[in-house]
Amino acid sequence: MGDIVGEPWSYEQDLIAYAGFLCRHPDDAEDVAHTALLKAALHMTDFRGESSMRTWLHTIVANECRMLHRRTSAVSLDQMADAAAGLPRLPGEEPGYESDPTDSAEQGELRALALATLRDMPSHYRTALFLQLALGKSVEEIAEALQRSVPATKSILHRARRSMREGVAGHLERSPDPD
């Protein structure tokens, strides 16, 4: 029993990354992940083994994030900036890469636009994209995590990518041209 209770903690970094994506703030992500791990350890006897331990833990993290969003109100601009700072770098943003200020500004605008589009997506779209793009999970693993069939998951991923393209393209079409 002691060995099984310790198993959830082996997923700590994965759960923090997942919570970071769902909660959109590094401090909240760590709190949510640790709360989920504590709940999992306390309720290990409730784990029925119908899914993998990781899927069960992701479900707990998702529920904790939802509860956090219900408890918190508006997000400050500082929190949004902190969340954006924790995102992976875009191509060409590697340390030491010297670009002109216009490129940097455009990349910053594109990042903000992508974040806004992502924020407005349904949660299952965000989750599927995060699992695929940030964690490199296969469609089968994403299907298991979402508790959906593989064809349904492929459809969710397709719609999420299309939603991202349309959101970014729609904003770019509405933006006034500075020239």
Secondary structure by P-SEA (a helix, b strand, c coil): ccccccccccaaaaaaaaaaaaaccaaaaaaaaaaaaaaaaaacccccccccaaaaaaaaaaaaaaaaaaacccccaaaaaaaaaaccccccccccccccaaaaaaaaaaaaaaaaaaaaccaaaaaaaaacccccccaaaaaaaacccaaaaaaaaaaaaaaaaaaaaaaaaaccccc
